[in-house]
């Protein structure tokens, strides 16, 4: 991008977090088609080797068919019996359990709490651990992927990038300390965790030697695109084939540009936007 000599329509494949399923399922496909890819890895749970606590909680309450939960012996300040029949009830309880686990417990305590909850909700916790559906790649898998040519890069240690210079530094330093010995090289590229970022963080990232950072904002990248604000298209099960092709061929970007231009024009003329712009494609 800096030298403006990329072939037209160049595409970079990026994968966030570094889930165990990436190693087991995605890498063999990439290998089959000889596609290069970058994996931005968050390192805390890879280092610990345990399932991601937040996702375990969400999975347990999604999977259960129980209508209420007995909280006796959990060590969480809650009523003895909590209703979990509605989605609202479950979401409220999950938030309380997350807050308790992340502020009052260490990783061993969070694992113990997860096991107790799984038992009471009649969900197989051992299967979650065994199948690694909520776990990240382990150090051996990360090293093997790097040796195979996969570009291992930074995604913070605890999957967060606060609006605080010292905490940002801690996240990048800890992430590098874990990943660089496995990749056997210096890592200078970042993906913002959860797509949350601010331009105020850019000077701190530059101080830390970060050369590029990927957002979750849709769009194409050009030579003038800020390197710490790279755009991406997030593919997923919710994306239809025609939406995928529209992004890859640039049609979706053209629609976004036209929509933004029309919105600016209507604002200058003080035309009510809801009567015109909202009917345009997202």
Secondary structure in CASP SS format (residue, H / E / C, confidence):
PFRMAT SS
TARGET T0000
AUTHOR 0000-0000-0000
METHOD secondary structure of the structure
MODEL  1
X C 1.00
X C 1.00
X C 1.00
X C 1.00
X C 1.00
X C 1.00
X C 1.00
X C 1.00
X C 1.00
X C 1.00
X C 1.00
X C 1.00
X C 1.00
X E 1.00
X E 1.00
X E 1.00
X E 1.00
X C 1.00
X E 1.00
X H 1.00
X H 1.00
X H 1.00
X H 1.00
X H 1.00
X H 1.00
X H 1.00
X H 1.00
X H 1.00
X H 1.00
X H 1.00
X H 1.00
X H 1.00
X H 1.00
X C 1.00
X C 1.00
X C 1.00
X C 1.00
X E 1.00
X E 1.00
X E 1.00
X E 1.00
X C 1.00
X C 1.00
X H 1.00
X H 1.00
X H 1.00
X H 1.00
X H 1.00
X C 1.00
X C 1.00
X C 1.00
X C 1.00
X H 1.00
X H 1.00
X H 1.00
X H 1.00
X H 1.00
X H 1.00
X H 1.00
X H 1.00
X H 1.00
X H 1.00
X H 1.00
X C 1.00
X C 1.00
X C 1.00
X C 1.00
X E 1.00
X E 1.00
X E 1.00
X C 1.00
X C 1.00
X C 1.00
X C 1.00
X C 1.00
X C 1.00
X C 1.00
X C 1.00
X C 1.00
X C 1.00
X E 1.00
X E 1.00
X E 1.00
X C 1.00
X C 1.00
X C 1.00
X H 1.00
X H 1.00
X H 1.00
X H 1.00
X H 1.00
X H 1.00
X H 1.00
X H 1.00
X H 1.00
X H 1.00
X H 1.00
X H 1.00
X H 1.00
X H 1.00
X H 1.00
X H 1.00
X H 1.00
X H 1.00
X C 1.00
X C 1.00
X H 1.00
X H 1.00
X H 1.00
X H 1.00
X H 1.00
X H 1.00
X H 1.00
X H 1.00
X H 1.00
X H 1.00
X H 1.00
X H 1.00
X H 1.00
X H 1.00
X H 1.00
X C 1.00
X C 1.00
X C 1.00
X H 1.00
X H 1.00
X H 1.00
X H 1.00
X H 1.00
X H 1.00
X H 1.00
X C 1.00
X C 1.00
X C 1.00
X C 1.00
X E 1.00
X C 1.00
X C 1.00
X H 1.00
X H 1.00
X H 1.00
X H 1.00
X H 1.00
X H 1.00
X H 1.00
X H 1.00
X H 1.00
X C 1.00
X C 1.00
X C 1.00
X E 1.00
X E 1.00
X E 1.00
X E 1.00
X C 1.00
X C 1.00
X C 1.00
X C 1.00
X C 1.00
X C 1.00
X C 1.00
X C 1.00
X C 1.00
X C 1.00
X H 1.00
X H 1.00
X H 1.00
X H 1.00
X H 1.00
X H 1.00
X H 1.00
X H 1.00
X H 1.00
X H 1.00
X H 1.00
X H 1.00
X H 1.00
X H 1.00
X H 1.00
X H 1.00
X H 1.00
X H 1.00
X H 1.00
X C 1.00
X C 1.00
X C 1.00
X C 1.00
X C 1.00
X E 1.00
X E 1.00
X E 1.00
X C 1.00
X H 1.00
X H 1.00
X H 1.00
X C 1.00
X C 1.00
X C 1.00
X H 1.00
X H 1.00
X H 1.00
X H 1.00
X H 1.00
X H 1.00
X H 1.00
X H 1.00
X H 1.00
X C 1.00
X C 1.00
X C 1.00
X C 1.00
X E 1.00
X E 1.00
X E 1.00
X C 1.00
X C 1.00
X C 1.00
X C 1.00
X C 1.00
X C 1.00
X C 1.00
X C 1.00
X C 1.00
X C 1.00
X C 1.00
X C 1.00
X H 1.00
X H 1.00
X H 1.00
X E 1.00
X C 1.00
X C 1.00
X C 1.00
X C 1.00
X C 1.00
X C 1.00
X C 1.00
X C 1.00
X C 1.00
X C 1.00
X H 1.00
X H 1.00
X H 1.00
X H 1.00
X H 1.00
X H 1.00
X H 1.00
X H 1.00
X H 1.00
X C 1.00
X H 1.00
X H 1.00
X H 1.00
X H 1.00
X H 1.00
X H 1.00
X H 1.00
X H 1.00
X H 1.00
X H 1.00
X H 1.00
X H 1.00
X H 1.00
X H 1.00
X H 1.00
X H 1.00
X H 1.00
X H 1.00
X H 1.00
X C 1.00
X C 1.00
X C 1.00
X H 1.00
X H 1.00
X H 1.00
X C 1.00
X H 1.00
X H 1.00
X H 1.00
X C 1.00
X C 1.00
X C 1.00
END
